[in-house]
Amino acid sequence: MVTNDISTCERLVMKVIWDSAEELALQEIMDGVNKENDKNWKPQTVSTFLSRLVKKGFLSMYRKGRYCYYQPLVSKDSFWRATMNENARFFAKNDMGELACYLCDTVLEKKDIEKLKKKLEEM
């Protein structure tokens, strides 16, 4: 899977779907994206992103009565893992340790580093 195949806006839509325990219809997805991201997207905008995600193989869609429902074909975990691998490959010559060190040096806060240390000690 190539994670840069989907746009930032499509990722916002996927996040709402991934975070839901049930399958969602257009209105629910639109409400979720708008609420979580302070957007004011209209149904046609969200519908366009959903159609693209179906076409790209990230979602499946089925009809139930008058409504279309969407299910993820790619899990949040798989996407996250692929994103990390792509970043490591691109920025750190495929060295995950290098990527982790970069995060520790530049992005992570002290509490995050402590959490990481604890995890490493458990392994």
C-alpha positions as CSV (number, residue, x, y, z in Angstrom):
1,M,0.0,0.0,0.0
2,V,1.2,3.4,-0.9
3,T,-0.1,5.9,1.7
4,N,0.6,9.0,-0.3
5,D,-2.1,7.8,-2.7
6,I,-4.7,9.6,-0.6
7,S,-4.9,13.3,0.1
8,T,-5.0,15.0,3.4
9,C,-8.7,15.5,3.0
10,E,-9.3,11.9,2.2
11,R,-7.3,11.0,5.3
12,L,-9.7,13.1,7.4
13,V,-12.6,11.1,6.0
14,M,-10.8,7.8,6.7
15,K,-10.0,8.8,10.3
16,V,-13.7,9.3,11.0
17,I,-14.5,5.9,9.5
18,W,-11.6,4.2,11.3
19,D,-12.6,5.7,14.6
20,S,-16.2,4.5,14.4
21,A,-17.3,1.1,15.7
22,E,-20.0,0.8,13.1
23,E,-20.5,1.4,9.4
24,L,-21.3,5.0,8.6
25,A,-23.5,6.7,6.0
26,L,-22.6,10.0,4.2
27,Q,-24.3,12.3,6.7
28,E,-22.6,10.7,9.7
29,I,-19.2,10.9,8.0
30,M,-19.7,14.5,7.0
31,D,-20.8,15.4,10.6
32,G,-17.8,13.6,12.0
33,V,-15.3,15.3,9.7
34,N,-16.8,18.7,10.2
35,K,-16.9,18.4,14.0
36,E,-13.5,16.9,14.5
37,N,-11.7,19.2,12.1
38,D,-13.6,22.4,12.3
39,K,-14.7,22.1,8.7
40,N,-17.9,23.1,6.9
41,W,-17.9,20.5,4.2
42,K,-21.1,19.9,2.2
43,P,-22.4,16.4,1.3
44,Q,-21.1,16.7,-2.3
45,T,-17.6,17.4,-1.1
46,V,-17.5,14.4,1.3
47,S,-19.2,12.2,-1.3
48,T,-16.4,13.1,-3.8
49,F,-13.8,12.0,-1.2
50,L,-15.7,8.8,-0.5
51,S,-15.9,7.9,-4.2
52,R,-12.2,8.5,-4.6
53,L,-11.4,6.3,-1.6
54,V,-13.7,3.5,-2.9
55,K,-11.9,3.8,-6.3
56,K,-8.5,3.7,-4.7
57,G,-9.4,0.5,-2.7
58,F,-9.4,2.1,0.8
59,L,-13.2,1.7,1.3
60,S,-16.1,-0.5,0.2
61,M,-19.6,0.8,-0.2
62,Y,-23.0,-0.9,0.0
63,R,-26.5,0.3,-0.3
64,K,-29.1,-0.4,2.4
65,G,-32.4,1.2,1.6
66,R,-31.9,4.8,0.5
67,Y,-28.4,5.1,2.1
68,C,-24.9,4.1,1.2
69,Y,-22.7,2.8,3.9
70,Y,-18.9,2.7,3.9
71,Q,-16.5,0.1,5.4
72,P,-12.8,0.4,5.5
73,L,-10.9,-2.1,3.4
74,V,-7.6,-0.9,4.9
75,S,-7.2,-0.9,8.7
76,K,-6.0,2.0,10.6
77,D,-3.1,-0.1,11.9
78,S,-2.1,-1.2,8.4
79,F,-2.2,2.4,7.2
80,W,-0.2,3.7,10.2
81,R,2.4,1.0,9.7
82,A,2.7,1.7,6.0
83,T,3.0,5.4,6.7
84,M,5.9,4.9,9.2
85,N,7.6,2.5,6.8
86,E,7.4,5.0,3.9
87,N,8.8,7.8,6.1
88,A,11.6,5.6,7.3
89,R,12.4,4.6,3.8
90,F,12.3,8.2,2.5
91,F,13.9,10.1,5.3
92,A,16.1,7.5,7.1
93,K,17.2,5.1,4.4
94,N,14.8,2.5,5.8
95,D,16.3,2.7,9.3
96,M,13.4,2.7,11.8
97,G,15.9,3.3,14.6
98,E,17.0,6.5,12.9
99,L,13.4,7.6,12.5
100,A,12.8,6.9,16.2
101,C,15.9,8.9,17.2
102,Y,14.8,11.8,15.0
103,L,11.4,11.8,16.7
104,C,13.0,11.7,20.2
105,D,15.3,14.6,19.2
106,T,12.8,16.8,17.6
107,V,9.1,15.9,18.1
108,L,8.5,13.9,21.3
109,E,8.0,15.6,24.7
110,K,9.6,14.3,27.8
111,K,6.5,12.4,28.8
112,D,6.4,10.7,25.4
113,I,10.1,9.7,25.7
114,E,9.4,8.2,29.2
115,K,6.5,6.2,27.8
116,L,8.8,5.0,25.0
117,K,11.6,4.0,27.5
118,K,9.0,2.0,29.5
119,K,7.9,0.2,26.4
120,L,11.5,-0.6,25.4
121,E,12.2,-2.0,28.8
122,E,9.2,-4.3,28.6
123,M,10.5,-5.8,25.4
